[in-house]
């Protein structure tokens, strides 16, 4: 794995850890549990799918798996914004994790474009 891939891999791992910590703090209500499950699934699968992309069998497979990473990050962004707007985590500032979600999404989106343009 090249250095850039390792850096992204580490960022996605740290991101997954932050998502885990955040979901632990969600209310133990039906709504909190629902949102926590959705965010936990999408937020942690981004890194796992990135690792799969790094071991892709072809360029098409690589692009497809990166697109899944992007999809999961976009879903995570939705859940984070929902938590922020609904204020169900009153004492938690989500600006940093939302910013990291956007940064990671931009990196992956650019990687998809680059991979598609390489012939």
N, CA, C and O atoms as CSV, one atom per row, in Angstrom:
chain,resi,resn,atom,element,x,y,z
A,1,UNK,N,N,0.858,-1.184,0.000
A,1,UNK,CA,C,0.000,0.000,0.000
A,1,UNK,C,C,0.897,1.238,0.000
A,1,UNK,O,O,1.821,1.345,0.806
A,2,UNK,N,N,0.619,2.153,-0.894
A,2,UNK,CA,C,1.441,3.356,-0.963
A,2,UNK,C,C,1.106,4.305,0.194
A,2,UNK,O,O,0.089,4.151,0.871
A,3,UNK,N,N,1.987,5.287,0.400
A,3,UNK,CA,C,1.884,6.192,1.553
A,3,UNK,C,C,0.554,6.938,1.619
A,3,UNK,O,O,-0.039,7.052,2.692
A,4,UNK,N,N,0.083,7.444,0.483
A,4,UNK,CA,C,-1.183,8.185,0.432
A,4,UNK,C,C,-2.349,7.279,0.853
A,4,UNK,O,O,-3.242,7.702,1.588
A,5,UNK,N,N,-2.327,6.049,0.384
A,5,UNK,CA,C,-3.376,5.092,0.741
A,5,UNK,C,C,-3.345,4.781,2.235
A,5,UNK,O,O,-4.391,4.655,2.871
A,6,UNK,N,N,-2.134,4.659,2.792
A,6,UNK,CA,C,-2.005,4.396,4.225
A,6,UNK,C,C,-2.564,5.558,5.042
A,6,UNK,O,O,-3.221,5.353,6.063
A,7,UNK,N,N,-2.296,6.779,4.581
A,7,UNK,CA,C,-2.795,7.966,5.283
A,7,UNK,C,C,-4.326,7.995,5.274
A,7,UNK,O,O,-4.950,8.249,6.304
A,8,UNK,N,N,-4.918,7.739,4.127
A,8,UNK,CA,C,-6.383,7.721,4.017
A,8,UNK,C,C,-6.949,6.588,4.856
A,8,UNK,O,O,-7.963,6.756,5.533
A,9,UNK,N,N,-6.298,5.440,4.811
A,9,UNK,CA,C,-6.721,4.287,5.601
A,9,UNK,C,C,-6.738,4.623,7.092
A,9,UNK,O,O,-7.686,4.280,7.799
A,10,UNK,N,N,-5.693,5.293,7.565
A,10,UNK,CA,C,-5.617,5.691,8.981
A,10,UNK,C,C,-6.688,6.707,9.330
A,10,UNK,O,O,-7.298,6.631,10.397
A,11,UNK,N,N,-6.918,7.658,8.433
A,11,UNK,CA,C,-7.960,8.659,8.684
A,11,UNK,C,C,-9.332,7.998,8.763
A,11,UNK,O,O,-10.149,8.365,9.608
A,12,UNK,N,N,-9.588,7.032,7.893
A,12,UNK,CA,C,-10.870,6.332,7.928
A,12,UNK,C,C,-11.006,5.478,9.186
A,12,UNK,O,O,-12.103,5.336,9.727
A,13,UNK,N,N,-9.894,4.911,9.650
A,13,UNK,CA,C,-9.913,4.148,10.891
A,13,UNK,C,C,-10.234,5.073,12.069
A,13,UNK,O,O,-11.088,4.754,12.896
A,14,UNK,N,N,-9.553,6.207,12.142
A,14,UNK,CA,C,-9.828,7.196,13.200
A,14,UNK,C,C,-11.261,7.711,13.112
A,14,UNK,O,O,-11.915,7.942,14.129
A,15,UNK,N,N,-11.735,7.883,11.893
A,15,UNK,CA,C,-13.107,8.329,11.667
A,15,UNK,C,C,-14.099,7.301,12.225
A,15,UNK,O,O,-15.060,7.660,12.904
A,16,UNK,N,N,-13.856,6.041,11.934
A,16,UNK,CA,C,-14.707,4.975,12.457
A,16,UNK,C,C,-14.734,4.966,13.981
A,16,UNK,O,O,-15.784,4.755,14.586
A,17,UNK,N,N,-13.586,5.193,14.593
A,17,UNK,CA,C,-13.503,5.248,16.062
A,17,UNK,C,C,-14.337,6.412,16.588
A,17,UNK,O,O,-15.057,6.267,17.576
A,18,UNK,N,N,-14.240,7.553,15.936
A,18,UNK,CA,C,-15.027,8.723,16.352
A,18,UNK,C,C,-16.524,8.437,16.223
A,18,UNK,O,O,-17.311,8.837,17.081
A,19,UNK,N,N,-16.909,7.753,15.161
A,19,UNK,CA,C,-18.316,7.389,14.957
A,19,UNK,C,C,-18.782,6.450,16.075
A,19,UNK,O,O,-19.881,6.614,16.606
A,20,UNK,N,N,-17.955,5.476,16.428
A,20,UNK,CA,C,-18.293,4.551,17.513
A,20,UNK,C,C,-18.514,5.328,18.802
A,20,UNK,O,O,-19.515,5.128,19.490
A,21,UNK,N,N,-17.587,6.207,19.124
A,21,UNK,CA,C,-17.697,7.000,20.366
A,21,UNK,C,C,-18.940,7.871,20.359
A,21,UNK,O,O,-19.615,8.017,21.379
A,22,UNK,N,N,-19.235,8.445,19.211
A,22,UNK,CA,C,-20.396,9.314,19.095
A,22,UNK,C,C,-21.694,8.527,19.290
A,22,UNK,O,O,-22.598,8.982,19.992
A,23,UNK,N,N,-21.784,7.355,18.674
A,23,UNK,CA,C,-23.019,6.577,18.763
A,23,UNK,C,C,-23.255,6.048,20.179
A,23,UNK,O,O,-24.401,5.851,20.584
A,24,UNK,N,N,-22.197,5.821,20.918
A,24,UNK,CA,C,-22.350,5.380,22.310
A,24,UNK,C,C,-23.118,6.428,23.110
A,24,UNK,O,O,-23.883,6.097,24.016
A,25,UNK,N,N,-22.902,7.699,22.763
A,25,UNK,CA,C,-23.533,8.785,23.501
A,25,UNK,C,C,-24.962,9.095,23.118
A,25,UNK,O,O,-25.614,9.908,23.773
A,26,UNK,N,N,-25.465,8.459,22.063
A,26,UNK,CA,C,-26.846,8.753,21.657
A,26,UNK,C,C,-27.836,8.231,22.689
A,26,UNK,O,O,-27.582,7.240,23.374
A,27,UNK,N,N,-28.950,8.908,22.782
A,27,UNK,CA,C,-29.992,8.522,23.740
A,27,UNK,C,C,-30.376,7.061,23.589
A,27,UNK,O,O,-30.309,6.500,22.495
A,28,UNK,N,N,-30.761,6.475,24.650
A,28,UNK,CA,C,-31.180,5.074,24.621
A,28,UNK,C,C,-32.675,4.961,24.301
A,28,UNK,O,O,-33.344,4.003,24.690
A,29,UNK,N,N,-33.169,5.958,23.588
A,29,UNK,CA,C,-34.563,5.939,23.146
A,29,UNK,C,C,-34.651,5.179,21.825
A,29,UNK,O,O,-33.632,4.813,21.239
A,30,UNK,N,N,-35.864,4.950,21.370
A,30,UNK,CA,C,-36.072,4.287,20.086
A,30,UNK,C,C,-35.414,5.107,18.961
A,30,UNK,O,O,-34.773,4.538,18.077
A,31,UNK,N,N,-35.568,6.403,18.991
A,31,UNK,CA,C,-34.993,7.274,17.964
A,31,UNK,C,C,-33.469,7.244,18.031
A,31,UNK,O,O,-32.802,7.095,17.007
A,32,UNK,N,N,-32.922,7.384,19.226
A,32,UNK,CA,C,-31.473,7.356,19.401
A,32,UNK,C,C,-30.870,6.049,18.922
A,32,UNK,O,O,-29.835,6.042,18.255
A,33,UNK,N,N,-31.519,4.939,19.265
A,33,UNK,CA,C,-31.020,3.627,18.829
A,33,UNK,C,C,-31.065,3.486,17.313
A,33,UNK,O,O,-30.134,2.961,16.701
A,34,UNK,N,N,-32.152,3.958,16.716
A,34,UNK,CA,C,-32.299,3.868,15.260
A,34,UNK,C,C,-31.176,4.652,14.556
A,34,UNK,O,O,-30.502,4.125,13.671
A,35,UNK,N,N,-30.992,5.884,14.954
A,35,UNK,CA,C,-29.971,6.731,14.333
A,35,UNK,C,C,-28.581,6.164,14.609
A,35,UNK,O,O,-27.726,6.152,13.723
A,36,UNK,N,N,-28.356,5.696,15.832
A,36,UNK,CA,C,-27.049,5.134,16.189
A,36,UNK,C,C,-26.714,3.935,15.298
A,36,UNK,O,O,-25.589,3.822,14.812
A,37,UNK,N,N,-27.672,3.049,15.084
A,37,UNK,CA,C,-27.425,1.875,14.229
A,37,UNK,C,C,-27.096,2.285,12.801
A,37,UNK,O,O,-26.172,1.747,12.191
A,38,UNK,N,N,-27.852,3.238,12.272
A,38,UNK,CA,C,-27.634,3.682,10.892
A,38,UNK,C,C,-26.262,4.337,10.740
A,38,UNK,O,O,-25.520,4.035,9.806
A,39,UNK,N,N,-25.936,5.233,11.666
A,39,UNK,CA,C,-24.652,5.941,11.608
A,39,UNK,C,C,-23.492,4.991,11.844
A,39,UNK,O,O,-22.462,5.086,11.177
A,40,UNK,N,N,-23.655,4.080,12.784
A,40,UNK,CA,C,-22.600,3.113,13.081
A,40,UNK,C,C,-22.303,2.244,11.859
A,40,UNK,O,O,-21.144,1.969,11.550
A,41,UNK,N,N,-23.345,1.821,11.179
A,41,UNK,CA,C,-23.173,0.989,9.995
A,41,UNK,C,C,-22.458,1.751,8.880
A,41,UNK,O,O,-21.466,1.270,8.333
A,42,UNK,N,N,-22.959,2.927,8.549
A,42,UNK,CA,C,-22.361,3.670,7.429
A,42,UNK,C,C,-20.991,4.242,7.785
A,42,UNK,O,O,-20.080,4.226,6.957
A,43,UNK,N,N,-20.841,4.738,8.989
A,43,UNK,CA,C,-19.588,5.375,9.392
A,43,UNK,C,C,-18.418,4.425,9.536
A,43,UNK,O,O,-17.273,4.796,9.276
A,44,UNK,N,N,-18.702,3.202,9.949
A,44,UNK,CA,C,-17.606,2.238,10.100
A,44,UNK,C,C,-17.355,1.448,8.820
A,44,UNK,O,O,-16.254,0.935,8.619
A,45,UNK,N,N,-18.348,1.344,7.963
A,45,UNK,CA,C,-18.148,0.572,6.732
A,45,UNK,C,C,-17.324,1.334,5.704
A,45,UNK,O,O,-16.770,0.725,4.788
A,46,UNK,N,N,-17.232,2.647,5.834
A,46,UNK,CA,C,-16.427,3.427,4.885
A,46,UNK,C,C,-14.979,2.931,4.893
A,46,UNK,O,O,-14.395,2.701,3.833
A,47,UNK,N,N,-14.410,2.768,6.066
A,47,UNK,CA,C,-13.030,2.299,6.171
A,47,UNK,C,C,-12.862,0.866,5.692
A,47,UNK,O,O,-11.886,0.544,5.014
A,48,UNK,N,N,-13.805,0.013,6.039
A,48,UNK,CA,C,-13.729,-1.390,5.613
A,48,UNK,C,C,-13.800,-1.494,4.089
A,48,UNK,O,O,-13.068,-2.275,3.481
A,49,UNK,N,N,-14.670,-0.715,3.485
A,49,UNK,CA,C,-14.781,-0.734,2.023
A,49,UNK,C,C,-13.550,-0.127,1.355
A,49,UNK,O,O,-13.176,-0.535,0.256
A,50,UNK,N,N,-12.924,0.838,2.008
A,50,UNK,CA,C,-11.687,1.405,1.461
A,50,UNK,C,C,-10.593,0.343,1.444
A,50,UNK,O,O,-9.837,0.229,0.479
A,51,UNK,N,N,-10.518,-0.430,2.524
A,51,UNK,CA,C,-9.516,-1.504,2.581
A,51,UNK,C,C,-9.760,-2.516,1.460
A,51,UNK,O,O,-8.814,-3.017,0.852
A,52,UNK,N,N,-11.032,-2.811,1.193
A,52,UNK,CA,C,-11.354,-3.715,0.082
A,52,UNK,C,C,-10.936,-3.108,-1.246
A,52,UNK,O,O,-10.426,-3.810,-2.119
A,53,UNK,N,N,-11.148,-1.801,-1.405
A,53,UNK,CA,C,-10.767,-1.120,-2.647
A,53,UNK,C,C,-9.258,-1.219,-2.876
A,53,UNK,O,O,-8.802,-1.390,-4.007
A,54,UNK,N,N,-8.496,-1.109,-1.794
A,54,UNK,CA,C,-7.031,-1.192,-1.915
A,54,UNK,C,C,-6.576,-2.565,-2.418
A,54,UNK,O,O,-5.483,-2.694,-2.969
A,55,UNK,N,N,-7.402,-3.573,-2.231
A,55,UNK,CA,C,-7.085,-4.914,-2.714
A,55,UNK,C,C,-7.910,-5.310,-3.919
A,55,UNK,O,O,-8.086,-6.498,-4.190
A,56,UNK,N,N,-8.412,-4.334,-4.637
A,56,UNK,CA,C,-9.296,-4.602,-5.773
A,56,UNK,C,C,-8.608,-5.447,-6.841
A,56,UNK,O,O,-7.391,-5.390,-7.015
A,57,UNK,N,N,-9.407,-6.223,-7.543
A,57,UNK,CA,C,-8.899,-7.132,-8.562
A,57,UNK,C,C,-8.730,-6.468,-9.930
A,57,UNK,O,O,-8.030,-6.993,-10.797
A,58,UNK,N,N,-9.369,-5.319,-10.117
A,58,UNK,CA,C,-9.279,-4.617,-11.398
A,58,UNK,C,C,-9.570,-3.138,-11.161
A,58,UNK,O,O,-10.014,-2.752,-10.080
A,59,UNK,N,N,-9.320,-2.322,-12.166
A,59,UNK,CA,C,-9.633,-0.891,-12.063
A,59,UNK,C,C,-11.132,-0.692,-11.842
A,59,UNK,O,O,-11.539,0.138,-11.029
A,60,UNK,N,N,-11.944,-1.451,-12.563
A,60,UNK,CA,C,-13.400,-1.347,-12.415
A,60,UNK,C,C,-13.828,-1.711,-10.987
A,60,UNK,O,O,-14.686,-1.048,-10.405
A,61,UNK,N,N,-13.232,-2.753,-10.435
A,61,UNK,CA,C,-13.522,-3.173,-9.067
A,61,UNK,C,C,-13.096,-2.089,-8.081
A,61,UNK,O,O,-13.820,-1.786,-7.132
A,62,UNK,N,N,-11.924,-1.509,-8.308
A,62,UNK,CA,C,-11.405,-0.430,-7.468
A,62,UNK,C,C,-12.365,0.756,-7.468
A,62,UNK,O,O,-12.719,1.277,-6.411
A,63,UNK,N,N,-12.779,1.174,-8.653
A,63,UNK,CA,C,-13.697,2.312,-8.781
A,63,UNK,C,C,-15.021,2.007,-8.091
A,63,UNK,O,O,-15.555,2.843,-7.362
A,64,UNK,N,N,-15.540,0.824,-8.322
A,64,UNK,CA,C,-16.820,0.432,-7.707
A,64,UNK,C,C,-16.740,0.490,-6.178
A,64,UNK,O,O,-17.643,1.010,-5.523
A,65,UNK,N,N,-15.665,-0.043,-5.622
A,65,UNK,CA,C,-15.524,-0.066,-4.162
A,65,UNK,C,C,-15.309,1.336,-3.605
A,65,UNK,O,O,-15.809,1.655,-2.526
A,66,UNK,N,N,-14.575,2.171,-4.322
A,66,UNK,CA,C,-14.421,3.561,-3.878
A,66,UNK,C,C,-15.762,4.290,-3.900
A,66,UNK,O,O,-16.041,5.115,-3.030
A,67,UNK,N,N,-16.581,3.985,-4.885
A,67,UNK,CA,C,-17.904,4.609,-4.954
A,67,UNK,C,C,-18.778,4.175,-3.771
A,67,UNK,O,O,-19.611,4.949,-3.299
A,68,UNK,N,N,-18.592,2.957,-3.298
A,68,UNK,CA,C,-19.307,2.500,-2.106
A,68,UNK,C,C,-18.824,3.282,-0.885
A,68,UNK,O,O,-19.626,3.680,-0.040
A,69,UNK,N,N,-17.507,3.502,-0.796
A,69,UNK,CA,C,-16.958,4.308,0.303
A,69,UNK,C,C,-17.601,5.689,0.295
A,69,UNK,O,O,-18.030,6.185,1.337
A,70,UNK,N,N,-17.668,6.302,-0.873
A,70,UNK,CA,C,-18.259,7.630,-1.009
A,70,UNK,C,C,-19.734,7.623,-0.602
A,70,UNK,O,O,-20.200,8.528,0.090
A,71,UNK,N,N,-20.450,6.609,-1.030
A,71,UNK,CA,C,-21.871,6.467,-0.671
A,71,UNK,C,C,-22.047,6.378,0.848
A,71,UNK,O,O,-22.939,7.011,1.412
A,72,UNK,N,N,-21.196,5.593,1.502
A,72,UNK,CA,C,-21.295,5.431,2.960
A,72,UNK,C,C,-20.942,6.729,3.690
A,72,UNK,O,O,-21.551,7.054,4.709
A,73,UNK,N,N,-19.967,7.464,3.173
A,73,UNK,CA,C,-19.609,8.746,3.790
A,73,UNK,C,C,-20.738,9.758,3.631
A,73,UNK,O,O,-21.029,10.520,4.552
A,74,UNK,N,N,-21.365,9.763,2.477
A,74,UNK,CA,C,-22.502,10.675,2.263
A,74,UNK,C,C,-23.660,10.337,3.198
A,74,UNK,O,O,-24.310,11.230,3.744
A,75,UNK,N,N,-23.910,9.053,3.376
A,75,UNK,CA,C,-24.966,8.650,4.309
A,75,UNK,C,C,-24.604,9.067,5.731
A,75,UNK,O,O,-25.453,9.560,6.473
A,76,UNK,N,N,-23.354,8.870,6.104
A,76,UNK,CA,C,-22.904,9.264,7.439
A,76,UNK,C,C,-23.086,10.761,7.648
A,76,UNK,O,O,-23.500,11.200,8.721
A,77,UNK,N,N,-22.777,11.541,6.618
A,77,UNK,CA,C,-22.954,12.989,6.707
A,77,UNK,C,C,-24.415,13.335,6.968
A,77,UNK,O,O,-24.718,14.226,7.761
A,78,UNK,N,N,-25.301,12.636,6.307
A,78,UNK,CA,C,-26.736,12.863,6.542
A,78,UNK,C,C,-27.098,12.621,8.005
A,78,UNK,O,O,-27.748,13.459,8.630
A,79,UNK,N,N,-26.681,11.481,8.554
A,79,UNK,CA,C,-27.023,11.147,9.938
A,79,UNK,C,C,-26.386,12.138,10.914
A,79,UNK,O,O,-27.011,12.524,11.902
A,80,UNK,N,N,-25.163,12.544,10.646
A,80,UNK,CA,C,-24.501,13.525,11.518
A,80,UNK,C,C,-25.235,14.865,11.498
A,80,UNK,O,O,-25.424,15.495,12.538
A,81,UNK,N,N,-25.640,15.284,10.319
A,81,UNK,CA,C,-26.391,16.548,10.212
A,81,UNK,C,C,-27.753,16.432,10.894
A,81,UNK,O,O,-28.229,17.387,11.509
A,82,UNK,N,N,-28.371,15.268,10.783
A,82,UNK,CA,C,-29.655,15.047,11.453
A,82,UNK,C,C,-29.489,15.138,12.974
A,82,UNK,O,O,-30.300,15.763,13.658
A,83,UNK,N,N,-28.445,14.517,13.485
A,83,UNK,CA,C,-28.163,14.581,14.928
A,83,UNK,C,C,-27.924,16.029,15.337
A,83,UNK,O,O,-28.439,16.489,16.356
A,84,UNK,N,N,-27.140,16.740,14.537
A,84,UNK,CA,C,-26.814,18.132,14.862
A,84,UNK,C,C,-28.069,19.009,14.858
A,84,UNK,O,O,-28.305,19.770,15.797
A,85,UNK,N,N,-28.867,18.896,13.800
A,85,UNK,CA,C,-30.056,19.744,13.688
A,85,UNK,C,C,-31.130,19.401,14.715
A,85,UNK,O,O,-31.833,20.286,15.204
A,86,UNK,N,N,-31.255,18.121,15.039
A,86,UNK,CA,C,-32.273,17.708,16.007
A,86,UNK,C,C,-31.815,17.927,17.441
A,86,UNK,O,O,-32.624,17.888,18.368
A,87,UNK,N,N,-30.522,18.156,17.625
A,87,UNK,CA,C,-29.911,18.410,18.930
A,87,UNK,C,C,-30.145,17.272,19.917
A,87,UNK,O,O,-30.349,17.512,21.106
A,88,UNK,N,N,-30.116,16.021,19.423
A,88,UNK,CA,C,-30.294,14.901,20.344
A,88,UNK,C,C,-29.026,14.586,21.130
A,88,UNK,O,O,-29.064,13.836,22.106
A,89,UNK,N,N,-27.899,15.164,20.701
A,89,UNK,CA,C,-26.660,15.106,21.487
A,89,UNK,C,C,-26.352,16.537,21.914
A,89,UNK,O,O,-25.523,17.211,21.302
A,90,UNK,N,N,-27.005,16.983,22.938
A,90,UNK,CA,C,-26.967,18.393,23.341
A,90,UNK,C,C,-25.569,18.916,23.662
A,90,UNK,O,O,-25.244,20.043,23.291
A,91,UNK,N,N,-24.752,18.147,24.327
A,91,UNK,CA,C,-23.439,18.635,24.768
A,91,UNK,C,C,-22.305,18.210,23.851
A,91,UNK,O,O,-21.151,18.154,24.276
A,92,UNK,N,N,-22.616,17.913,22.611
A,92,UNK,CA,C,-21.594,17.424,21.680
A,92,UNK,C,C,-21.531,18.344,20.466
A,92,UNK,O,O,-22.535,18.559,19.787
A,93,UNK,N,N,-20.341,18.886,20.198
A,93,UNK,CA,C,-20.126,19.694,19.007
A,93,UNK,C,C,-19.722,18.748,17.873
A,93,UNK,O,O,-18.701,18.066,17.955
A,94,UNK,N,N,-20.518,18.717,16.838
A,94,UNK,CA,C,-20.286,17.793,15.725
A,94,UNK,C,C,-19.543,18.427,14.552
A,94,UNK,O,O,-19.323,17.773,13.533
A,95,UNK,N,N,-19.160,19.686,14.687
A,95,UNK,CA,C,-18.524,20.389,13.571
A,95,UNK,C,C,-17.276,19.666,13.059
A,95,UNK,O,O,-17.088,19.556,11.847
A,96,UNK,N,N,-16.422,19.173,13.958
A,96,UNK,CA,C,-15.183,18.517,13.538
A,96,UNK,C,C,-15.449,17.227,12.766
A,96,UNK,O,O,-14.856,16.996,11.713
A,97,UNK,N,N,-16.335,16.395,13.289
A,97,UNK,CA,C,-16.607,15.118,12.614
A,97,UNK,C,C,-17.343,15.352,11.292
A,97,UNK,O,O,-17.139,14.605,10.334
A,98,UNK,N,N,-18.184,16.363,11.229
A,98,UNK,CA,C,-18.855,16.706,9.969
A,98,UNK,C,C,-17.821,17.205,8.959
A,98,UNK,O,O,-17.868,16.836,7.786
A,99,UNK,N,N,-16.894,18.038,9.412
A,99,UNK,CA,C,-15.841,18.525,8.530
A,99,UNK,C,C,-14.974,17.376,8.015
A,99,UNK,O,O,-14.635,17.338,6.832
A,100,UNK,N,N,-14.616,16.443,8.892
A,100,UNK,CA,C,-13.810,15.293,8.473
A,100,UNK,C,C,-14.575,14.433,7.466
A,100,UNK,O,O,-13.986,13.911,6.519
A,101,UNK,N,N,-15.869,14.288,7.667
A,101,UNK,CA,C,-16.697,13.525,6.721
A,101,UNK,C,C,-16.641,14.181,5.341
A,101,UNK,O,O,-16.483,13.498,4.329
A,102,UNK,N,N,-16.771,15.494,5.307
A,102,UNK,CA,C,-16.721,16.230,4.035
A,102,UNK,C,C,-15.345,16.119,3.389
A,102,UNK,O,O,-15.243,15.912,2.180
A,103,UNK,N,N,-14.279,16.255,4.190
A,103,UNK,CA,C,-12.921,16.143,3.648
A,103,UNK,C,C,-12.671,14.757,3.056
A,103,UNK,O,O,-12.155,14.627,1.946
A,104,UNK,N,N,-13.045,13.726,3.814
A,104,UNK,CA,C,-12.858,12.356,3.320
A,104,UNK,C,C,-13.678,12.118,2.050
A,104,UNK,O,O,-13.209,11.471,1.114
A,105,UNK,N,N,-14.899,12.642,2.026
A,105,UNK,CA,C,-15.743,12.509,0.831
A,105,UNK,C,C,-15.080,13.155,-0.374
A,105,UNK,O,O,-15.081,12.584,-1.465
A,106,UNK,N,N,-14.516,14.339,-0.188
A,106,UNK,CA,C,-13.841,15.037,-1.290
A,106,UNK,C,C,-12.630,14.254,-1.787
A,106,UNK,O,O,-12.411,14.155,-2.994
A,107,UNK,N,N,-11.844,13.698,-0.869
A,107,UNK,CA,C,-10.669,12.905,-1.239
A,107,UNK,C,C,-11.083,11.685,-2.056
A,107,UNK,O,O,-10.501,11.395,-3.101
A,108,UNK,N,N,-12.090,10.981,-1.567
A,108,UNK,CA,C,-12.537,9.763,-2.262
A,108,UNK,C,C,-13.151,10.112,-3.615
A,108,UNK,O,O,-12.908,9.418,-4.602
A,109,UNK,N,N,-13.942,11.179,-3.668
A,109,UNK,CA,C,-14.548,11.597,-4.940
A,109,UNK,C,C,-13.471,11.924,-5.977
A,109,UNK,O,O,-13.594,11.554,-7.144
A,110,UNK,N,N,-12.421,12.616,-5.545
A,110,UNK,CA,C,-11.318,12.937,-6.462
A,110,UNK,C,C,-10.596,11.667,-6.905
A,110,UNK,O,O,-10.169,11.565,-8.055
A,111,UNK,N,N,-10.460,10.713,-6.009
A,111,UNK,CA,C,-9.823,9.437,-6.355
A,111,UNK,C,C,-10.638,8.683,-7.393
A,111,UNK,O,O,-10.079,8.081,-8.310
A,112,UNK,N,N,-11.954,8.714,-7.250
A,112,UNK,CA,C,-12.832,8.061,-8.232
A,112,UNK,C,C,-12.654,8.717,-9.598
A,112,UNK,O,O,-12.515,8.028,-10.609
A,113,UNK,N,N,-12.660,10.046,-9.626
A,113,UNK,CA,C,-12.498,10.765,-10.893
A,113,UNK,C,C,-11.152,10.446,-11.529
A,113,UNK,O,O,-11.069,10.183,-12.729
A,114,UNK,N,N,-10.099,10.470,-10.717
A,114,UNK,CA,C,-8.758,10.149,-11.223
A,114,UNK,C,C,-8.698,8.744,-11.799
A,114,UNK,O,O,-8.168,8.526,-12.889
A,115,UNK,N,N,-9.256,7.787,-11.043
A,115,UNK,CA,C,-9.239,6.390,-11.501
A,115,UNK,C,C,-10.047,6.215,-12.784
A,115,UNK,O,O,-9.661,5.432,-13.652
A,116,UNK,N,N,-11.150,6.925,-12.914
A,116,UNK,CA,C,-11.975,6.819,-14.125
A,116,UNK,C,C,-11.271,7.429,-15.333
A,116,UNK,O,O,-11.444,6.965,-16.460
A,117,UNK,N,N,-10.478,8.469,-15.094
A,117,UNK,CA,C,-9.807,9.165,-16.196
A,117,UNK,C,C,-8.540,8.468,-16.668
A,117,UNK,O,O,-8.049,8.756,-17.760
A,118,UNK,N,N,-8.001,7.552,-15.860
A,118,UNK,CA,C,-6.810,6.808,-16.273
A,118,UNK,C,C,-7.231,5.718,-17.241
A,118,UNK,O,O,-8.106,4.907,-16.937
A,119,UNK,N,N,-6.619,5.704,-18.376
A,119,UNK,CA,C,-6.980,4.682,-19.380
A,119,UNK,C,C,-5.831,3.765,-19.616
A,119,UNK,O,O,-5.934,2.842,-20.423
